[in-house]
Structure formats: structure tokens, C-alpha cells
Amino acid sequence: MDITLDINLGIKPIKMIEKLKKAKDTGKVNNLMIGTNKIGNYKWLIESMSDKWETVYSKGQLAKAKVSLTFKEYR
């Protein structure tokens, strides 16, 4: 799944990337939610992740990034 993190939409991209990396590195499982919809019957873990910084403001603040996530359903 590819997602866009944009500061103009009320998301702090760097904080969300750190949170996603921590979940991946610790193997934390959670419900996969898209909007208010729960996906699947079980929880999911992040199998792999990559990020690409798209917009960085002059003082180094990350404003927009794309994140690619691969999930595995956890039973």
C-alpha cells in the first residue's frame, strides 16, 4: 500500500514515519483501518516499509512524503 503523508492535511510526516518504523521494527500487530473501515478479520503487521521524502521546507522540516507499506495478516 502506498500512502502520502502531507503536513497540509494535518499530519506530521516525520512523526508518522517514525511511528510506522517502530511498529515494523517491533513486530507490533494492529487492526488495519482505511478511513473508518476495518480490513480483514485479523490484525496485521508491517512486513516491509520504505519512504521517499518529496517536500522539505528550508529549515529541514519534512512537509510531504510517500510511504510504501507491505502488510501480512497475523493469525
MARVEXMAR-331140 format. One record per residue: residue number from 1; residue in three letters; x negated, z negated, y of N, C-alpha, C in turn. Coordinates in steps of 0.2 Angstrom, whole numbers, plus 5000, padded with zeros to 4 digits. Layout:
N
<i=NUM aa=ALA nX=X nZ=Z nY=Y caX=X caZ=Z caY=Y cX=X cZ=Z cY=Y>
...
//
This chain:
75
<i=1 aa=MET nX=4996 nZ=5000 nY=4994 caX=5000 caZ=5000 caY=5000 cX=4996 cZ=5000 cY=5006>
<i=2 aa=ASP nX=4997 nZ=5004 nY=5011 caX=4993 caZ=5004 caY=5017 cX=4998 cZ=5001 cY=5023>
<i=3 aa=ILE nX=4995 nZ=4997 nY=5027 caX=4999 caZ=4994 caY=5032 cX=4995 cZ=4994 cY=5038>
<i=4 aa=THR nX=4998 nZ=4994 nY=5044 caX=4995 caZ=4994 caY=5051 cX=4996 cZ=4988 cY=5054>
<i=5 aa=LEU nX=4991 nZ=4985 nY=5056 caX=4991 caZ=4978 caY=5060 cX=4990 cZ=4980 cY=5067>
<i=6 aa=ASP nX=4994 nZ=4978 nY=5072 caX=4994 caZ=4980 caY=5079 cX=4995 cZ=4974 cY=5083>
<i=7 aa=ILE nX=4991 nZ=4973 nY=5087 caX=4992 caZ=4967 caY=5092 cX=4998 cZ=4968 cY=5096>
<i=8 aa=ASN nX=5000 nZ=4974 nY=5098 caX=5006 caZ=4976 caY=5102 cX=5012 cZ=4974 cY=5098>
<i=9 aa=LEU nX=5012 nZ=4973 nY=5092 caX=5018 caZ=4971 caY=5088 cX=5018 cZ=4964 cY=5087>
<i=10 aa=GLY nX=5014 nZ=4960 nY=5090 caX=5014 caZ=4953 caY=5089 cX=5010 cZ=4950 cY=5083>
<i=11 aa=ILE nX=5005 nZ=4954 nY=5081 caX=5001 caZ=4952 caY=5075 cX=4994 cZ=4952 cY=5078>
<i=12 aa=LYS nX=4990 nZ=4947 nY=5076 caX=4983 caZ=4946 caY=5077 cX=4979 cZ=4949 cY=5071>
<i=13 aa=PRO nX=4977 nZ=4956 nY=5072 caX=4974 caZ=4959 caY=5066 cX=4969 cZ=4955 cY=5063>
<i=14 aa=ILE nX=4964 nZ=4953 nY=5066 caX=4958 caZ=4949 caY=5063 cX=4960 cZ=4943 cY=5059>
<i=15 aa=LYS nX=4965 nZ=4939 nY=5062 caX=4968 caZ=4933 caY=5058 cX=4971 cZ=4935 cY=5052>
<i=16 aa=MET nX=4975 nZ=4941 nY=5052 caX=4979 caZ=4943 caY=5046 cX=4974 cZ=4946 cY=5041>
<i=17 aa=ILE nX=4969 nZ=4949 nY=5043 caX=4964 caZ=4952 caY=5038 cX=4960 cZ=4946 cY=5035>
<i=18 aa=GLU nX=4959 nZ=4941 nY=5039 caX=4955 caZ=4935 caY=5036 cX=4960 cZ=4932 cY=5031>
<i=19 aa=LYS nX=4966 nZ=4931 nY=5032 caX=4971 caZ=4928 caY=5028 cX=4972 cZ=4932 cY=5021>
<i=20 aa=LEU nX=4972 nZ=4939 nY=5022 caX=4973 caZ=4943 caY=5016 cX=4967 cZ=4943 cY=5012>
<i=21 aa=LYS nX=4961 nZ=4943 nY=5015 caX=4955 caZ=4942 caY=5011 cX=4954 cZ=4936 cY=5007>
<i=22 aa=LYS nX=4956 nZ=4930 nY=5011 caX=4956 caZ=4924 caY=5007 cX=4961 cZ=4924 cY=5001>
<i=23 aa=ALA nX=4967 nZ=4927 nY=5002 caX=4972 caZ=4927 caY=4996 cX=4969 cZ=4931 cY=4991>
<i=24 aa=LYS nX=4965 nZ=4936 nY=4992 caX=4962 caZ=4941 caY=4987 cX=4956 cZ=4937 cY=4984>
<i=25 aa=ASP nX=4952 nZ=4934 nY=4988 caX=4946 caZ=4931 caY=4985 cX=4948 cZ=4924 cY=4981>
<i=26 aa=THR nX=4953 nZ=4921 nY=4982 caX=4955 caZ=4915 caY=4979 cX=4960 cZ=4917 cY=4973>
<i=27 aa=GLY nX=4962 nZ=4923 nY=4973 caX=4967 caZ=4925 caY=4967 cX=4974 cZ=4922 cY=4968>
<i=28 aa=LYS nX=4976 nZ=4920 nY=4974 caX=4982 caZ=4917 caY=4976 cX=4988 cZ=4922 cY=4975>
<i=29 aa=VAL nX=4993 nZ=4920 nY=4971 caX=4999 caZ=4924 caY=4970 cX=5004 cZ=4922 cY=4974>
<i=30 aa=ASN nX=5008 nZ=4927 nY=4976 caX=5014 caZ=4926 caY=4981 cX=5019 cZ=4931 cY=4979>
<i=31 aa=ASN nX=5025 nZ=4930 nY=4982 caX=5030 caZ=4935 caY=4982 cX=5028 cZ=4940 cY=4986>
<i=32 aa=LEU nX=5030 nZ=4947 nY=4984 caX=5028 caZ=4952 caY=4989 cX=5035 cZ=4954 cY=4992>
<i=33 aa=MET nX=5034 nZ=4953 nY=4999 caX=5040 caZ=4954 caY=5003 cX=5039 cZ=4960 cY=5008>
<i=34 aa=ILE nX=5044 nZ=4965 nY=5008 caX=5044 caZ=4970 caY=5013 cX=5050 cZ=4969 cY=5017>
<i=35 aa=GLY nX=5049 nZ=4967 nY=5023 caX=5054 caZ=4965 caY=5028 cX=5057 cZ=4959 cY=5025>
<i=36 aa=THR nX=5063 nZ=4959 nY=5023 caX=5066 caZ=4953 caY=5020 cX=5068 cZ=4954 cY=5013>
<i=37 aa=ASN nX=5065 nZ=4959 nY=5010 caX=5066 caZ=4961 caY=5003 cX=5061 cZ=4959 cY=4998>
<i=38 aa=LYS nX=5062 nZ=4955 nY=4993 caX=5058 caZ=4953 caY=4988 cX=5057 cZ=4959 cY=4983>
<i=39 aa=ILE nX=5051 nZ=4961 nY=4982 caX=5049 caZ=4966 caY=4977 cX=5047 cZ=4963 cY=4970>
<i=40 aa=GLY nX=5051 nZ=4966 nY=4965 caX=5050 caZ=4963 caY=4959 cX=5053 cZ=4957 cY=4957>
<i=41 aa=ASN nX=5052 nZ=4955 nY=4951 caX=5054 caZ=4948 caY=4948 cX=5049 cZ=4943 cY=4948>
<i=42 aa=TYR nX=5043 nZ=4945 nY=4948 caX=5037 caZ=4940 caY=4948 cX=5033 cZ=4940 cY=4954>
<i=43 aa=LYS nX=5028 nZ=4936 nY=4954 caX=5024 caZ=4936 caY=4960 cX=5018 cZ=4941 cY=4959>
<i=44 aa=TRP nX=5014 nZ=4942 nY=4964 caX=5009 caZ=4947 caY=4965 cX=5003 cZ=4944 cY=4967>
<i=45 aa=LEU nX=4997 nZ=4947 nY=4965 caX=4991 caZ=4946 caY=4968 cX=4988 cZ=4952 cY=4970>
<i=46 aa=ILE nX=4983 nZ=4951 nY=4975 caX=4980 caZ=4956 caY=4978 cX=4974 cZ=4958 cY=4974>
<i=47 aa=GLU nX=4974 nZ=4964 nY=4971 caX=4968 caZ=4966 caY=4967 cX=4962 cZ=4969 cY=4971>
<i=48 aa=SER nX=4964 nZ=4973 nY=4976 caX=4958 caZ=4975 caY=4980 cX=4961 cZ=4976 cY=4987>
<i=49 aa=MET nX=4956 nZ=4977 nY=4992 caX=4958 caZ=4977 caY=4999 cX=4952 cZ=4980 cY=5003>
<i=50 aa=SER nX=4954 nZ=4985 nY=5007 caX=4949 caZ=4987 caY=5012 cX=4953 cZ=4988 cY=5019>
<i=51 aa=ASP nX=4949 nZ=4987 nY=5024 caX=4951 caZ=4988 caY=5031 cX=4947 cZ=4993 cY=5035>
<i=52 aa=LYS nX=4951 nZ=4996 nY=5040 caX=4947 caZ=5000 caY=5044 cX=4950 cZ=4999 cY=5051>
<i=53 aa=TRP nX=4945 nZ=4997 nY=5056 caX=4946 caZ=4995 caY=5062 cX=4948 cZ=5001 cY=5067>
<i=54 aa=GLU nX=4953 nZ=5002 nY=5070 caX=4955 caZ=5008 caY=5074 cX=4954 cZ=5007 cY=5081>
<i=55 aa=THR nX=4956 nZ=5001 nY=5084 caX=4956 caZ=5000 caY=5091 cX=4953 cZ=4993 cY=5092>
<i=56 aa=VAL nX=4947 nZ=4993 nY=5096 caX=4944 caZ=4987 caY=5098 cX=4943 cZ=4986 cY=5106>
<i=57 aa=TYR nX=4946 nZ=4981 nY=5109 caX=4945 caZ=4981 caY=5116 cX=4938 cZ=4979 cY=5118>
<i=58 aa=SER nX=4937 nZ=4980 nY=5125 caX=4930 caZ=4980 caY=5127 cX=4926 cZ=4973 cY=5126>
<i=59 aa=LYS nX=4930 nZ=4968 nY=5125 caX=4927 caZ=4961 caY=5124 cX=4926 cZ=4960 cY=5116>
<i=60 aa=GLY nX=4927 nZ=4965 nY=5112 caX=4927 caZ=4964 caY=5105 cX=4933 cZ=4962 cY=5101>
<i=61 aa=GLN nX=4939 nZ=4961 nY=5105 caX=4945 caZ=4959 caY=5102 cX=4948 cZ=4965 cY=5098>
<i=62 aa=LEU nX=4949 nZ=4964 nY=5091 caX=4952 caZ=4969 caY=5087 cX=4959 cZ=4970 cY=5089>
<i=63 aa=ALA nX=4962 nZ=4976 nY=5091 caX=4969 caZ=4977 caY=5093 cX=4973 cZ=4980 cY=5088>
<i=64 aa=LYS nX=4970 nZ=4985 nY=5084 caX=4973 caZ=4988 caY=5079 cX=4969 cZ=4990 cY=5073>
<i=65 aa=ALA nX=4971 nZ=4989 nY=5067 caX=4968 caZ=4990 caY=5061 cX=4973 cZ=4993 cY=5055>
<i=66 aa=LYS nX=4970 nZ=4997 nY=5051 caX=4974 caZ=4999 caY=5045 cX=4971 cZ=4995 cY=5039>
<i=67 aa=VAL nX=4975 nZ=4992 nY=5034 caX=4973 caZ=4989 caY=5029 cX=4976 cZ=4992 cY=5022>
<i=68 aa=SER nX=4972 nZ=4993 nY=5017 caX=4974 caZ=4996 caY=5011 cX=4974 cZ=4990 cY=5006>
<i=69 aa=LEU nX=4979 nZ=4989 nY=5003 caX=4980 caZ=4984 caY=4998 cX=4982 cZ=4987 cY=4991>
<i=70 aa=THR nX=4979 nZ=4984 nY=4986 caX=4982 caZ=4986 caY=4979 cX=4984 cZ=4979 cY=4976>
<i=71 aa=PHE nX=4990 nZ=4979 nY=4973 caX=4993 caZ=4973 caY=4970 cX=4994 cZ=4974 cY=4963>
<i=72 aa=LYS nX=4994 nZ=4968 nY=4960 caX=4995 caZ=4968 caY=4952 cX=5001 cZ=4962 cY=4951>
<i=73 aa=GLU nX=5006 nZ=4964 nY=4948 caX=5011 caZ=4959 caY=4946 cX=5008 cZ=4954 cY=4942>
<i=74 aa=TYR nX=5010 nZ=4948 nY=4943 caX=5007 caZ=4942 caY=4940 cX=5013 cZ=4939 cY=4936>
<i=75 aa=ARG nX=5012 nZ=4938 nY=4929 caX=5017 caZ=4935 caY=4925 cX=5014 cZ=4929 cY=4922>
//
